[in-house]
């Protein structure tokens, strides 16, 4: 897959530039997010972004 080159302060996937934030989660939650992101072919950051924007729905159990 070819991706766009990332440039500082230039939005690529969304209409605004991302800012750095810190979250605190349990090891179990982190591993679950990593597995879900891997299964979708995206990063944990993009998984959280998608949930926050309502673009990604949680898979039914």
VOFI-381095 format. One line per 8 residues: number of its first residue (from 0); their letters; for each residue x, y, z of N, C-alpha, C, O. Coordinates in steps of 0.1 Angstrom, whole numbers, plus 5000, padded with zeros to 4 digits. Example, Ala and Ser with C-alpha at 12.3 -4.5 7.8 and 13.67 -1.06 7.14 Angstrom:
0) AS) 5132/4943/5078/5123/4955/5078/5132/4967/5078/5142/4967/5085 ~ 5128/4978/5071/5137/4989/5071/5129/5000/5079/5134/5011/5080
***
This chain:
0) XXXXXXXX) 5008/4988/5000/5000/5000/5000/5009/5012/5000/5018/5013/5008 ~ 5006/5022/4991/5014/5034/4991/5006/5045/4999/4994/5046/4997 ~ 5013/5051/5008/5007/5062/5016/5013/5075/5013/5024/5076/5007 ~ 5006/5086/5017/5011/5099/5014/5022/5102/5024/5022/5097/5035 ~ 5032/5110/5019/5043/5114/5028/5037/5124/5039/5030/5133/5035 ~ 5041/5121/5051/5036/5130/5062/5045/5142/5063/5057/5141/5064 ~ 5039/5154/5064/5046/5166/5066/5042/5172/5079/5030/5172/5082 ~ 5051/5179/5086/5047/5185/5098/5036/5196/5096/5037/5204/5087
8) XXXXXXXX) 5026/5195/5105/5015/5205/5105/5007/5205/5092/5001/5215/5088 ~ 5007/5194/5084/4999/5193/5072/4990/5181/5074/4995/5170/5075 ~ 4977/5184/5075/4967/5172/5077/4968/5163/5065/4968/5168/5053 ~ 4967/5150/5067/4967/5140/5056/4954/5133/5055/4947/5133/5045 ~ 4949/5127/5066/4937/5119/5065/4925/5126/5070/4914/5123/5066 ~ 4927/5137/5077/4915/5145/5083/4918/5159/5079/4928/5163/5075 ~ 4907/5168/5082/4908/5182/5078/4916/5190/5088/4917/5202/5086 ~ 4921/5184/5098/4928/5192/5108/4940/5184/5113/4941/5172/5111
16) XXXXXXXX) 4950/5191/5118/4963/5185/5123/4960/5179/5136/4953/5184/5145 ~ 4966/5167/5138/4964/5160/5151/4973/5167/5161/4984/5173/5158 ~ 4969/5166/5174/4977/5171/5185/4980/5159/5194/4972/5149/5194 ~ 4991/5160/5201/4995/5149/5210/4987/5149/5223/4986/5160/5229 ~ 4982/5138/5227/4975/5136/5239/4980/5123/5246/4986/5115/5240 ~ 4977/5122/5259/4981/5110/5266/4969/5104/5272/4960/5111/5278 ~ 4968/5091/5271/4957/5083/5277/4963/5073/5286/4974/5068/5284 ~ 4956/5069/5296/4960/5058/5305/4950/5047/5305/4938/5049/5308
24) XXXXXXXX) 4954/5035/5301/4946/5023/5300/4953/5011/5306/4965/5011/5308 ~ 4945/5001/5309/4950/4989/5315/4958/4981/5304/4955/4984/5292 ~ 4967/4973/5308/4974/4965/5297/4964/4956/5289/4966/4955/5277 ~ 4953/4952/5295/4943/4944/5287/4937/4952/5277/4935/4948/5265 ~ 4933/4965/5280/4927/4974/5271/4936/4977/5259/4932/4977/5248 ~ 4949/4980/5263/4959/4983/5253/4961/4971/5243/4961/4974/5231 ~ 4962/4959/5248/4964/4948/5239/4952/4946/5230/4953/4942/5219 ~ 4940/4948/5236/4928/4946/5228/4927/4956/5217/4924/4953/5206
32) XXXXXXXX) 4931/4969/5220/4931/4979/5210/4942/4976/5199/4939/4979/5187 ~ 4953/4972/5203/4964/4968/5194/4959/4957/5184/4961/4958/5172 ~ 4953/4947/5190/4948/4936/5181/4937/4941/5172/4937/4937/5160 ~ 4928/4949/5177/4917/4954/5168/4923/4963/5157/4919/4962/5145 ~ 4933/4971/5160/4939/4980/5150/4946/4972/5140/4945/4974/5128 ~ 4954/4962/5144/4961/4953/5135/4951/4946/5126/4954/4944/5114 ~ 4940/4941/5131/4930/4934/5123/4924/4943/5112/4920/4938/5102 ~ 4924/4956/5115/4918/4966/5105/4929/4972/5096/4926/4979/5087
40) XXXXXXXX) 4942/4969/5100/4953/4974/5092/4956/4989/5095/4961/4996/5086 ~ 4953/4993/5107/4955/5007/5111/4963/5008/5124/4965/4998/5130 ~ 4967/5020/5128/4974/5022/5141/4963/5023/5152/4952/5026/5149 ~ 4968/5022/5164/4959/5024/5176/4954/5039/5175/4943/5041/5179 ~ 4963/5048/5172/4959/5062/5171/4948/5064/5161/4938/5071/5164 ~ 4948/5057/5149/4937/5059/5140/4925/5051/5144/4914/5056/5141 ~ 4926/5041/5152/4915/5034/5158/4907/5043/5167/4895/5044/5166 ~ 4915/5049/5176/4909/5059/5186/4903/5071/5178/4892/5075/5182
48) XXXXXXXX) 4910/5076/5168/4904/5087/5160/4891/5083/5154/4882/5091/5154 ~ 4891/5071/5148/4879/5067/5141/4867/5065/5151/4856/5069/5148 ~ 4870/5060/5163/4859/5059/5173/4854/5072/5177/4842/5075/5178 ~ 4864/5082/5179/4860/5095/5183/4852/5103/5173/4844/5111/5177 ~ 4855/5100/5160/4848/5107/5150/4835/5100/5146/4827/5104/5137 ~ 4833/5088/5152/4821/5080/5148/4822/5073/5135/4812/5069/5129 ~ 4834/5072/5130/4837/5065/5117/4839/5050/5118/4837/5043/5109 ~ 4842/5045/5130/4844/5031/5133/4834/5027/5143/4833/5033/5154
56) XXXXX) 4827/5016/5140/4818/5010/5150/4825/4998/5156/4832/4991/5150 ~ 4822/4996/5169/4827/4984/5176/4821/4972/5170/4809/4971/5168 ~ 4829/4962/5167/4824/4949/5162/4816/4942/5173/4819/4943/5185 ~ 4805/4936/5169/4797/4928/5179/4805/4916/5184/4812/4910/5176 ~ 4803/4913/5196/4811/4902/5202/4805/4889/5198/4810/4878/5202
***
